[in-house]
Amino acid sequence: MLETLIEDRIDHKKPRHDGITYIIDKFQGFDKENFETISPYIDMVKIYGAFPLLLKQQSLINRIDFYHLSNVLVSTGSTLTAV
């Protein structure tokens, strides 16, 4: 049913230059199966706030790898940055 929506987008092939969609990941409950279903409609995920600084490094790497395998870009930028 959702497959027809992507065909009507301004630019339906990734990487898109128009009609970009992003979501925020607050590292709460995560349903990989549901994300795989909607990943064709998501261009970028921003990992919320200071979570990248607070998580175990391997947990963060695993989440980013999953997004990349789903052809979704990841941003960890925020108002809080470690130097």
PyMOL Python script that loads the backbone (N, CA, C, O; Angstrom):
from pymol import cmd

cmd.read_pdbstr("""\
ATOM      1  N   MET A   1       0.807  -1.185   0.000  1.00  0.00           N
ATOM      2  CA  MET A   1       0.000   0.000   0.000  1.00  0.00           C
ATOM      3  C   MET A   1       0.861   1.264   0.000  1.00  0.00           C
ATOM      4  O   MET A   1       0.543   2.215  -0.714  1.00  0.00           O
ATOM      5  N   LEU A   2       1.947   1.298   0.785  1.00  0.00           N
ATOM      6  CA  LEU A   2       2.784   2.491   0.868  1.00  0.00           C
ATOM      7  C   LEU A   2       3.700   2.666  -0.339  1.00  0.00           C
ATOM      8  O   LEU A   2       4.223   3.759  -0.560  1.00  0.00           O
ATOM      9  N   GLU A   3       3.905   1.603  -1.127  1.00  0.00           N
ATOM     10  CA  GLU A   3       4.822   1.688  -2.246  1.00  0.00           C
ATOM     11  C   GLU A   3       4.427   2.789  -3.235  1.00  0.00           C
ATOM     12  O   GLU A   3       5.298   3.405  -3.849  1.00  0.00           O
ATOM     13  N   THR A   4       3.136   3.039  -3.394  1.00  0.00           N
ATOM     14  CA  THR A   4       2.706   4.070  -4.347  1.00  0.00           C
ATOM     15  C   THR A   4       3.027   5.471  -3.851  1.00  0.00           C
ATOM     16  O   THR A   4       3.157   6.389  -4.662  1.00  0.00           O
ATOM     17  N   LEU A   5       3.160   5.661  -2.547  1.00  0.00           N
ATOM     18  CA  LEU A   5       3.503   6.983  -2.024  1.00  0.00           C
ATOM     19  C   LEU A   5       4.887   7.429  -2.459  1.00  0.00           C
ATOM     20  O   LEU A   5       5.088   8.592  -2.809  1.00  0.00           O
ATOM     21  N   ILE A   6       5.836   6.512  -2.439  1.00  0.00           N
ATOM     22  CA  ILE A   6       7.199   6.884  -2.779  1.00  0.00           C
ATOM     23  C   ILE A   6       7.313   7.277  -4.250  1.00  0.00           C
ATOM     24  O   ILE A   6       8.152   8.107  -4.599  1.00  0.00           O
ATOM     25  N   GLU A   7       6.493   6.702  -5.108  1.00  0.00           N
ATOM     26  CA  GLU A   7       6.526   7.042  -6.528  1.00  0.00           C
ATOM     27  C   GLU A   7       6.061   8.470  -6.770  1.00  0.00           C
ATOM     28  O   GLU A   7       6.479   9.096  -7.744  1.00  0.00           O
ATOM     29  N   ASP A   8       5.209   8.994  -5.907  1.00  0.00           N
ATOM     30  CA  ASP A   8       4.671  10.342  -6.071  1.00  0.00           C
ATOM     31  C   ASP A   8       5.540  11.422  -5.433  1.00  0.00           C
ATOM     32  O   ASP A   8       5.213  12.605  -5.529  1.00  0.00           O
ATOM     33  N   ARG A   9       6.623  11.047  -4.795  1.00  0.00           N
ATOM     34  CA  ARG A   9       7.513  12.039  -4.181  1.00  0.00           C
ATOM     35  C   ARG A   9       8.202  12.841  -5.267  1.00  0.00           C
ATOM     36  O   ARG A   9       8.299  12.399  -6.412  1.00  0.00           O
ATOM     37  N   ILE A  10       8.675  14.010  -4.908  1.00  0.00           N
ATOM     38  CA  ILE A  10       9.394  14.859  -5.853  1.00  0.00           C
ATOM     39  C   ILE A  10      10.585  14.103  -6.429  1.00  0.00           C
ATOM     40  O   ILE A  10      10.810  14.130  -7.639  1.00  0.00           O
ATOM     41  N   ASP A  11      11.334  13.442  -5.588  1.00  0.00           N
ATOM     42  CA  ASP A  11      12.514  12.692  -5.995  1.00  0.00           C
ATOM     43  C   ASP A  11      12.490  11.395  -5.209  1.00  0.00           C
ATOM     44  O   ASP A  11      12.867  11.384  -4.037  1.00  0.00           O
ATOM     45  N   HIS A  12      12.055  10.296  -5.826  1.00  0.00           N
ATOM     46  CA  HIS A  12      11.825   9.069  -5.073  1.00  0.00           C
ATOM     47  C   HIS A  12      13.033   8.152  -4.968  1.00  0.00           C
ATOM     48  O   HIS A  12      12.932   7.091  -4.353  1.00  0.00           O
ATOM     49  N   LYS A  13      14.164   8.519  -5.542  1.00  0.00           N
ATOM     50  CA  LYS A  13      15.362   7.698  -5.426  1.00  0.00           C
ATOM     51  C   LYS A  13      16.342   8.336  -4.454  1.00  0.00           C
ATOM     52  O   LYS A  13      16.561   9.547  -4.490  1.00  0.00           O
ATOM     53  N   LYS A  14      16.928   7.524  -3.589  1.00  0.00           N
ATOM     54  CA  LYS A  14      17.906   8.023  -2.637  1.00  0.00           C
ATOM     55  C   LYS A  14      19.268   8.106  -3.300  1.00  0.00           C
ATOM     56  O   LYS A  14      19.553   7.259  -4.146  1.00  0.00           O
ATOM     57  N   PRO A  15      20.113   9.041  -2.987  1.00  0.00           N
ATOM     58  CA  PRO A  15      19.847  10.157  -2.074  1.00  0.00           C
ATOM     59  C   PRO A  15      18.967  11.201  -2.739  1.00  0.00           C
ATOM     60  O   PRO A  15      19.197  11.584  -3.886  1.00  0.00           O
ATOM     61  N   ARG A  16      17.959  11.658  -2.010  1.00  0.00           N
ATOM     62  CA  ARG A  16      17.031  12.675  -2.519  1.00  0.00           C
ATOM     63  C   ARG A  16      17.632  14.062  -2.347  1.00  0.00           C
ATOM     64  O   ARG A  16      18.425  14.313  -1.440  1.00  0.00           O
ATOM     65  N   HIS A  17      17.234  14.941  -3.234  1.00  0.00           N
ATOM     66  CA  HIS A  17      17.639  16.337  -3.128  1.00  0.00           C
ATOM     67  C   HIS A  17      16.433  17.208  -2.783  1.00  0.00           C
ATOM     68  O   HIS A  17      16.592  18.333  -2.310  1.00  0.00           O
ATOM     69  N   ASP A  18      15.239  16.691  -3.017  1.00  0.00           N
ATOM     70  CA  ASP A  18      13.984  17.369  -2.677  1.00  0.00           C
ATOM     71  C   ASP A  18      13.111  16.373  -1.932  1.00  0.00           C
ATOM     72  O   ASP A  18      13.229  15.165  -2.136  1.00  0.00           O
ATOM     73  N   GLY A  19      12.241  16.871  -1.076  1.00  0.00           N
ATOM     74  CA  GLY A  19      11.324  15.995  -0.351  1.00  0.00           C
ATOM     75  C   GLY A  19      12.013  15.148   0.696  1.00  0.00           C
ATOM     76  O   GLY A  19      11.589  14.023   0.961  1.00  0.00           O
ATOM     77  N   ILE A  20      13.071  15.671   1.294  1.00  0.00           N
ATOM     78  CA  ILE A  20      13.851  14.924   2.276  1.00  0.00           C
ATOM     79  C   ILE A  20      13.067  14.789   3.581  1.00  0.00           C
ATOM     80  O   ILE A  20      12.452  15.744   4.057  1.00  0.00           O
ATOM     81  N   THR A  21      13.104  13.585   4.144  1.00  0.00           N
ATOM     82  CA  THR A  21      12.408  13.294   5.388  1.00  0.00           C
ATOM     83  C   THR A  21      13.416  12.824   6.423  1.00  0.00           C
ATOM     84  O   THR A  21      14.258  11.975   6.133  1.00  0.00           O
ATOM     85  N   TYR A  22      13.331  13.380   7.640  1.00  0.00           N
ATOM     86  CA  TYR A  22      14.201  12.894   8.700  1.00  0.00           C
ATOM     87  C   TYR A  22      13.391  12.668   9.964  1.00  0.00           C
ATOM     88  O   TYR A  22      12.318  13.240  10.160  1.00  0.00           O
ATOM     89  N   ILE A  23      13.948  11.808  10.821  1.00  0.00           N
ATOM     90  CA  ILE A  23      13.318  11.512  12.105  1.00  0.00           C
ATOM     91  C   ILE A  23      14.364  11.680  13.199  1.00  0.00           C
ATOM     92  O   ILE A  23      15.562  11.747  12.922  1.00  0.00           O
ATOM     93  N   ILE A  24      13.906  11.747  14.429  1.00  0.00           N
ATOM     94  CA  ILE A  24      14.787  11.860  15.587  1.00  0.00           C
ATOM     95  C   ILE A  24      14.735  10.545  16.357  1.00  0.00           C
ATOM     96  O   ILE A  24      13.659  10.030  16.660  1.00  0.00           O
ATOM     97  N   ASP A  25      15.902  10.019  16.665  1.00  0.00           N
ATOM     98  CA  ASP A  25      16.018   8.786  17.438  1.00  0.00           C
ATOM     99  C   ASP A  25      16.385   9.154  18.870  1.00  0.00           C
ATOM    100  O   ASP A  25      17.483   9.649  19.123  1.00  0.00           O
ATOM    101  N   LYS A  26      15.475   8.915  19.805  1.00  0.00           N
ATOM    102  CA  LYS A  26      15.714   9.212  21.216  1.00  0.00           C
ATOM    103  C   LYS A  26      16.190   7.986  21.984  1.00  0.00           C
ATOM    104  O   LYS A  26      16.207   7.983  23.215  1.00  0.00           O
ATOM    105  N   PHE A  27      16.580   6.938  21.244  1.00  0.00           N
ATOM    106  CA  PHE A  27      17.078   5.699  21.833  1.00  0.00           C
ATOM    107  C   PHE A  27      16.096   5.121  22.849  1.00  0.00           C
ATOM    108  O   PHE A  27      16.496   4.592  23.886  1.00  0.00           O
ATOM    109  N   GLN A  28      14.819   5.231  22.538  1.00  0.00           N
ATOM    110  CA  GLN A  28      13.803   4.552  23.334  1.00  0.00           C
ATOM    111  C   GLN A  28      13.547   3.214  22.654  1.00  0.00           C
ATOM    112  O   GLN A  28      14.401   2.743  21.903  1.00  0.00           O
ATOM    113  N   GLY A  29      12.424   2.602  22.889  1.00  0.00           N
ATOM    114  CA  GLY A  29      12.126   1.329  22.250  1.00  0.00           C
ATOM    115  C   GLY A  29      12.338   1.407  20.749  1.00  0.00           C
ATOM    116  O   GLY A  29      12.015   2.417  20.124  1.00  0.00           O
ATOM    117  N   PHE A  30      12.875   0.350  20.174  1.00  0.00           N
ATOM    118  CA  PHE A  30      13.222   0.360  18.754  1.00  0.00           C
ATOM    119  C   PHE A  30      12.730  -0.919  18.111  1.00  0.00           C
ATOM    120  O   PHE A  30      13.096  -2.012  18.543  1.00  0.00           O
ATOM    121  N   ASP A  31      11.916  -0.798  17.099  1.00  0.00           N
ATOM    122  CA  ASP A  31      11.371  -1.947  16.396  1.00  0.00           C
ATOM    123  C   ASP A  31      12.017  -2.016  15.019  1.00  0.00           C
ATOM    124  O   ASP A  31      11.605  -1.311  14.098  1.00  0.00           O
ATOM    125  N   LYS A  32      13.028  -2.867  14.882  1.00  0.00           N
ATOM    126  CA  LYS A  32      13.782  -2.951  13.631  1.00  0.00           C
ATOM    127  C   LYS A  32      12.895  -3.342  12.454  1.00  0.00           C
ATOM    128  O   LYS A  32      13.075  -2.831  11.349  1.00  0.00           O
ATOM    129  N   GLU A  33      11.947  -4.236  12.678  1.00  0.00           N
ATOM    130  CA  GLU A  33      11.073  -4.680  11.587  1.00  0.00           C
ATOM    131  C   GLU A  33      10.230  -3.524  11.057  1.00  0.00           C
ATOM    132  O   GLU A  33      10.092  -3.360   9.845  1.00  0.00           O
ATOM    133  N   ASN A  34       9.668  -2.723  11.957  1.00  0.00           N
ATOM    134  CA  ASN A  34       8.884  -1.571  11.511  1.00  0.00           C
ATOM    135  C   ASN A  34       9.756  -0.544  10.810  1.00  0.00           C
ATOM    136  O   ASN A  34       9.330   0.053   9.822  1.00  0.00           O
ATOM    137  N   PHE A  35      10.973  -0.327  11.305  1.00  0.00           N
ATOM    138  CA  PHE A  35      11.844   0.642  10.653  1.00  0.00           C
ATOM    139  C   PHE A  35      12.211   0.181   9.252  1.00  0.00           C
ATOM    140  O   PHE A  35      12.273   0.996   8.331  1.00  0.00           O
ATOM    141  N   GLU A  36      12.453  -1.112   9.077  1.00  0.00           N
ATOM    142  CA  GLU A  36      12.758  -1.628   7.742  1.00  0.00           C
ATOM    143  C   GLU A  36      11.611  -1.366   6.775  1.00  0.00           C
ATOM    144  O   GLU A  36      11.840  -1.151   5.585  1.00  0.00           O
ATOM    145  N   THR A  37      10.391  -1.383   7.274  1.00  0.00           N
ATOM    146  CA  THR A  37       9.226  -1.110   6.432  1.00  0.00           C
ATOM    147  C   THR A  37       9.182   0.344   5.996  1.00  0.00           C
ATOM    148  O   THR A  37       8.861   0.634   4.843  1.00  0.00           O
ATOM    149  N   ILE A  38       9.501   1.266   6.907  1.00  0.00           N
ATOM    150  CA  ILE A  38       9.397   2.690   6.572  1.00  0.00           C
ATOM    151  C   ILE A  38      10.702   3.290   6.056  1.00  0.00           C
ATOM    152  O   ILE A  38      10.707   4.441   5.619  1.00  0.00           O
ATOM    153  N   SER A  39      11.801   2.551   6.091  1.00  0.00           N
ATOM    154  CA  SER A  39      13.096   3.124   5.705  1.00  0.00           C
ATOM    155  C   SER A  39      13.153   3.683   4.287  1.00  0.00           C
ATOM    156  O   SER A  39      13.922   4.617   4.062  1.00  0.00           O
ATOM    157  N   PRO A  40      12.392   3.176   3.313  1.00  0.00           N
ATOM    158  CA  PRO A  40      12.438   3.812   1.992  1.00  0.00           C
ATOM    159  C   PRO A  40      11.931   5.255   2.004  1.00  0.00           C
ATOM    160  O   PRO A  40      12.207   6.015   1.076  1.00  0.00           O
ATOM    161  N   TYR A  41      11.197   5.634   3.040  1.00  0.00           N
ATOM    162  CA  TYR A  41      10.625   6.974   3.124  1.00  0.00           C
ATOM    163  C   TYR A  41      11.437   7.903   4.023  1.00  0.00           C
ATOM    164  O   TYR A  41      11.128   9.089   4.132  1.00  0.00           O
ATOM    165  N   ILE A  42      12.472   7.368   4.666  1.00  0.00           N
ATOM    166  CA  ILE A  42      13.294   8.132   5.602  1.00  0.00           C
ATOM    167  C   ILE A  42      14.652   8.376   4.967  1.00  0.00           C
ATOM    168  O   ILE A  42      15.299   7.443   4.490  1.00  0.00           O
ATOM    169  N   ASP A  43      15.084   9.634   4.963  1.00  0.00           N
ATOM    170  CA  ASP A  43      16.384   9.975   4.397  1.00  0.00           C
ATOM    171  C   ASP A  43      17.461  10.093   5.461  1.00  0.00           C
ATOM    172  O   ASP A  43      18.612   9.728   5.223  1.00  0.00           O
ATOM    173  N   MET A  44      17.096  10.600   6.633  1.00  0.00           N
ATOM    174  CA  MET A  44      18.100  10.857   7.656  1.00  0.00           C
ATOM    175  C   MET A  44      17.507  10.663   9.044  1.00  0.00           C
ATOM    176  O   MET A  44      16.328  10.925   9.280  1.00  0.00           O
ATOM    177  N   VAL A  45      18.353  10.197   9.955  1.00  0.00           N
ATOM    178  CA  VAL A  45      17.994  10.063  11.359  1.00  0.00           C
ATOM    179  C   VAL A  45      18.969  10.929  12.157  1.00  0.00           C
ATOM    180  O   VAL A  45      20.179  10.882  11.939  1.00  0.00           O
ATOM    181  N   LYS A  46      18.426  11.714  13.076  1.00  0.00           N
ATOM    182  CA  LYS A  46      19.269  12.481  13.991  1.00  0.00           C
ATOM    183  C   LYS A  46      19.170  11.825  15.358  1.00  0.00           C
ATOM    184  O   LYS A  46      18.080  11.674  15.909  1.00  0.00           O
ATOM    185  N   ILE A  47      20.325  11.435  15.901  1.00  0.00           N
ATOM    186  CA  ILE A  47      20.341  10.842  17.233  1.00  0.00           C
ATOM    187  C   ILE A  47      20.271  11.979  18.233  1.00  0.00           C
ATOM    188  O   ILE A  47      21.106  12.884  18.226  1.00  0.00           O
ATOM    189  N   TYR A  48      19.279  11.923  19.080  1.00  0.00           N
ATOM    190  CA  TYR A  48      18.843  13.014  19.943  1.00  0.00           C
ATOM    191  C   TYR A  48      19.867  13.439  20.983  1.00  0.00           C
ATOM    192  O   TYR A  48      20.471  12.608  21.663  1.00  0.00           O
ATOM    193  N   GLY A  49      20.046  14.726  21.090  1.00  0.00           N
ATOM    194  CA  GLY A  49      20.763  15.368  22.182  1.00  0.00           C
ATOM    195  C   GLY A  49      22.110  14.779  22.535  1.00  0.00           C
ATOM    196  O   GLY A  49      22.957  14.558  21.670  1.00  0.00           O
ATOM    197  N   ALA A  50      22.293  14.529  23.818  1.00  0.00           N
ATOM    198  CA  ALA A  50      23.578  14.067  24.340  1.00  0.00           C
ATOM    199  C   ALA A  50      23.718  12.551  24.317  1.00  0.00           C
ATOM    200  O   ALA A  50      24.744  12.030  24.754  1.00  0.00           O
ATOM    201  N   PHE A  51      22.715  11.826  23.820  1.00  0.00           N
ATOM    202  CA  PHE A  51      22.778  10.367  23.842  1.00  0.00           C
ATOM    203  C   PHE A  51      24.057   9.799  23.230  1.00  0.00           C
ATOM    204  O   PHE A  51      24.605   8.848  23.787  1.00  0.00           O
ATOM    205  N   PRO A  52      24.559  10.326  22.122  1.00  0.00           N
ATOM    206  CA  PRO A  52      25.805   9.753  21.578  1.00  0.00           C
ATOM    207  C   PRO A  52      26.970   9.819  22.564  1.00  0.00           C
ATOM    208  O   PRO A  52      27.880   8.992  22.503  1.00  0.00           O
ATOM    209  N   LEU A  53      26.948  10.789  23.465  1.00  0.00           N
ATOM    210  CA  LEU A  53      28.026  10.915  24.447  1.00  0.00           C
ATOM    211  C   LEU A  53      27.825   9.997  25.652  1.00  0.00           C
ATOM    212  O   LEU A  53      28.780   9.697  26.369  1.00  0.00           O
ATOM    213  N   LEU A  54      26.607   9.556  25.876  1.00  0.00           N
ATOM    214  CA  LEU A  54      26.276   8.781  27.069  1.00  0.00           C
ATOM    215  C   LEU A  54      26.218   7.278  26.830  1.00  0.00           C
ATOM    216  O   LEU A  54      26.276   6.497  27.780  1.00  0.00           O
ATOM    217  N   LEU A  55      26.105   6.870  25.582  1.00  0.00           N
ATOM    218  CA  LEU A  55      25.949   5.457  25.258  1.00  0.00           C
ATOM    219  C   LEU A  55      27.284   4.742  25.207  1.00  0.00           C
ATOM    220  O   LEU A  55      28.332   5.355  25.003  1.00  0.00           O
ATOM    221  N   LYS A  56      27.226   3.434  25.397  1.00  0.00           N
ATOM    222  CA  LYS A  56      28.413   2.632  25.132  1.00  0.00           C
ATOM    223  C   LYS A  56      28.724   2.767  23.649  1.00  0.00           C
ATOM    224  O   LYS A  56      27.821   2.773  22.812  1.00  0.00           O
ATOM    225  N   GLN A  57      29.990   2.874  23.337  1.00  0.00           N
ATOM    226  CA  GLN A  57      30.395   3.097  21.959  1.00  0.00           C
ATOM    227  C   GLN A  57      29.842   2.030  21.015  1.00  0.00           C
ATOM    228  O   GLN A  57      29.391   2.353  19.916  1.00  0.00           O
ATOM    229  N   GLN A  58      29.872   0.767  21.431  1.00  0.00           N
ATOM    230  CA  GLN A  58      29.399  -0.306  20.556  1.00  0.00           C
ATOM    231  C   GLN A  58      27.894  -0.208  20.301  1.00  0.00           C
ATOM    232  O   GLN A  58      27.442  -0.543  19.206  1.00  0.00           O
ATOM    233  N   SER A  59      27.107   0.242  21.284  1.00  0.00           N
ATOM    234  CA  SER A  59      25.668   0.428  21.079  1.00  0.00           C
ATOM    235  C   SER A  59      25.410   1.479  20.011  1.00  0.00           C
ATOM    236  O   SER A  59      24.547   1.307  19.150  1.00  0.00           O
ATOM    237  N   LEU A  60      26.157   2.555  20.074  1.00  0.00           N
ATOM    238  CA  LEU A  60      26.013   3.620  19.086  1.00  0.00           C
ATOM    239  C   LEU A  60      26.437   3.127  17.700  1.00  0.00           C
ATOM    240  O   LEU A  60      25.761   3.395  16.708  1.00  0.00           O
ATOM    241  N   ILE A  61      27.542   2.416  17.639  1.00  0.00           N
ATOM    242  CA  ILE A  61      28.018   1.877  16.354  1.00  0.00           C
ATOM    243  C   ILE A  61      26.993   0.918  15.758  1.00  0.00           C
ATOM    244  O   ILE A  61      26.732   0.958  14.556  1.00  0.00           O
ATOM    245  N   ASN A  62      26.412   0.058  16.591  1.00  0.00           N
ATOM    246  CA  ASN A  62      25.402  -0.891  16.100  1.00  0.00           C
ATOM    247  C   ASN A  62      24.196  -0.169  15.528  1.00  0.00           C
ATOM    248  O   ASN A  62      23.685  -0.561  14.479  1.00  0.00           O
ATOM    249  N   ARG A  63      23.733   0.876  16.196  1.00  0.00           N
ATOM    250  CA  ARG A  63      22.565   1.614  15.719  1.00  0.00           C
ATOM    251  C   ARG A  63      22.883   2.322  14.398  1.00  0.00           C
ATOM    252  O   ARG A  63      22.086   2.284  13.461  1.00  0.00           O
ATOM    253  N   ILE A  64      24.043   2.962  14.330  1.00  0.00           N
ATOM    254  CA  ILE A  64      24.433   3.663  13.104  1.00  0.00           C
ATOM    255  C   ILE A  64      24.597   2.672  11.954  1.00  0.00           C
ATOM    256  O   ILE A  64      24.159   2.948  10.837  1.00  0.00           O
ATOM    257  N   ASP A  65      25.219   1.526  12.211  1.00  0.00           N
ATOM    258  CA  ASP A  65      25.366   0.500  11.172  1.00  0.00           C
ATOM    259  C   ASP A  65      24.012   0.041  10.655  1.00  0.00           C
ATOM    260  O   ASP A  65      23.835  -0.139   9.450  1.00  0.00           O
ATOM    261  N   PHE A  66      23.054  -0.151  11.561  1.00  0.00           N
ATOM    262  CA  PHE A  66      21.712  -0.564  11.140  1.00  0.00           C
ATOM    263  C   PHE A  66      21.101   0.471  10.207  1.00  0.00           C
ATOM    264  O   PHE A  66      20.547   0.119   9.165  1.00  0.00           O
ATOM    265  N   TYR A  67      21.198   1.746  10.574  1.00  0.00           N
ATOM    266  CA  TYR A  67      20.662   2.791   9.711  1.00  0.00           C
ATOM    267  C   TYR A  67      21.349   2.801   8.354  1.00  0.00           C
ATOM    268  O   TYR A  67      20.686   2.921   7.324  1.00  0.00           O
ATOM    269  N   HIS A  68      22.654   2.679   8.343  1.00  0.00           N
ATOM    270  CA  HIS A  68      23.383   2.689   7.072  1.00  0.00           C
ATOM    271  C   HIS A  68      22.987   1.500   6.204  1.00  0.00           C
ATOM    272  O   HIS A  68      22.865   1.646   4.988  1.00  0.00           O
ATOM    273  N   LEU A  69      22.785   0.333   6.797  1.00  0.00           N
ATOM    274  CA  LEU A  69      22.325  -0.825   6.033  1.00  0.00           C
ATOM    275  C   LEU A  69      20.928  -0.608   5.457  1.00  0.00           C
ATOM    276  O   LEU A  69      20.560  -1.224   4.457  1.00  0.00           O
ATOM    277  N   SER A  70      20.152   0.272   6.096  1.00  0.00           N
ATOM    278  CA  SER A  70      18.808   0.615   5.618  1.00  0.00           C
ATOM    279  C   SER A  70      18.847   1.792   4.650  1.00  0.00           C
ATOM    280  O   SER A  70      17.800   2.319   4.273  1.00  0.00           O
ATOM    281  N   ASN A  71      20.055   2.211   4.243  1.00  0.00           N
ATOM    282  CA  ASN A  71      20.238   3.327   3.310  1.00  0.00           C
ATOM    283  C   ASN A  71      19.696   4.636   3.879  1.00  0.00           C
ATOM    284  O   ASN A  71      19.063   5.422   3.174  1.00  0.00           O
ATOM    285  N   VAL A  72      19.959   4.855   5.170  1.00  0.00           N
ATOM    286  CA  VAL A  72      19.533   6.062   5.866  1.00  0.00           C
ATOM    287  C   VAL A  72      20.772   6.737   6.448  1.00  0.00           C
ATOM    288  O   VAL A  72      21.589   6.090   7.103  1.00  0.00           O
ATOM    289  N   LEU A  73      20.906   8.041   6.204  1.00  0.00           N
ATOM    290  CA  LEU A  73      22.020   8.801   6.752  1.00  0.00           C
ATOM    291  C   LEU A  73      21.789   9.056   8.231  1.00  0.00           C
ATOM    292  O   LEU A  73      20.650   9.031   8.697  1.00  0.00           O
ATOM    293  N   VAL A  74      22.872   9.304   8.979  1.00  0.00           N
ATOM    294  CA  VAL A  74      22.780   9.516  10.423  1.00  0.00           C
ATOM    295  C   VAL A  74      23.523  10.802  10.795  1.00  0.00           C
ATOM    296  O   VAL A  74      24.623  11.070  10.311  1.00  0.00           O
ATOM    297  N   SER A  75      22.893  11.580  11.663  1.00  0.00           N
ATOM    298  CA  SER A  75      23.521  12.774  12.212  1.00  0.00           C
ATOM    299  C   SER A  75      23.537  12.651  13.720  1.00  0.00           C
ATOM    300  O   SER A  75      22.531  12.283  14.326  1.00  0.00           O
ATOM    301  N   THR A  76      24.679  12.959  14.335  1.00  0.00           N
ATOM    302  CA  THR A  76      24.753  12.966  15.780  1.00  0.00           C
ATOM    303  C   THR A  76      24.952  14.402  16.282  1.00  0.00           C
ATOM    304  O   THR A  76      25.215  14.621  17.464  1.00  0.00           O
ATOM    305  N   GLY A  77      24.826  15.355  15.394  1.00  0.00           N
ATOM    306  CA  GLY A  77      25.014  16.750  15.763  1.00  0.00           C
ATOM    307  C   GLY A  77      23.931  17.218  16.727  1.00  0.00           C
ATOM    308  O   GLY A  77      22.795  16.746  16.687  1.00  0.00           O
ATOM    309  N   SER A  78      24.305  18.148  17.588  1.00  0.00           N
ATOM    310  CA  SER A  78      23.366  18.652  18.559  1.00  0.00           C
ATOM    311  C   SER A  78      23.903  19.954  19.137  1.00  0.00           C
ATOM    312  O   SER A  78      24.941  20.460  18.709  1.00  0.00           O
ATOM    313  N   THR A  79      23.181  20.486  20.113  1.00  0.00           N
ATOM    314  CA  THR A  79      23.669  21.680  20.797  1.00  0.00           C
ATOM    315  C   THR A  79      24.805  21.332  21.755  1.00  0.00           C
ATOM    316  O   THR A  79      25.565  22.209  22.166  1.00  0.00           O
ATOM    317  N   LEU A  80      24.922  20.051  22.110  1.00  0.00           N
ATOM    318  CA  LEU A  80      25.985  19.575  22.986  1.00  0.00           C
ATOM    319  C   LEU A  80      26.998  18.814  22.143  1.00  0.00           C
ATOM    320  O   LEU A  80      26.647  17.838  21.481  1.00  0.00           O
ATOM    321  N   THR A  81      28.234  19.247  22.163  1.00  0.00           N
ATOM    322  CA  THR A  81      29.260  18.608  21.362  1.00  0.00           C
ATOM    323  C   THR A  81      30.481  18.348  22.232  1.00  0.00           C
ATOM    324  O   THR A  81      30.876  19.207  23.020  1.00  0.00           O
ATOM    325  N   ALA A  82      31.074  17.188  22.095  1.00  0.00           N
ATOM    326  CA  ALA A  82      32.294  16.855  22.843  1.00  0.00           C
ATOM    327  C   ALA A  82      33.501  17.294  22.026  1.00  0.00           C
ATOM    328  O   ALA A  82      33.522  17.155  20.803  1.00  0.00           O
ATOM    329  N   VAL A  83      34.487  17.817  22.703  1.00  0.00           N
ATOM    330  CA  VAL A  83      35.704  18.241  22.029  1.00  0.00           C
ATOM    331  C   VAL A  83      36.853  17.395  22.504  1.00  0.00           C
ATOM    332  O   VAL A  83      37.985  17.584  22.059  1.00  0.00           O
TER     333      VAL A  83
END
""", "prot")
cmd.dss("prot")
cmd.show_as("cartoon", "prot")
cmd.util.cbc("prot")
cmd.orient("prot")
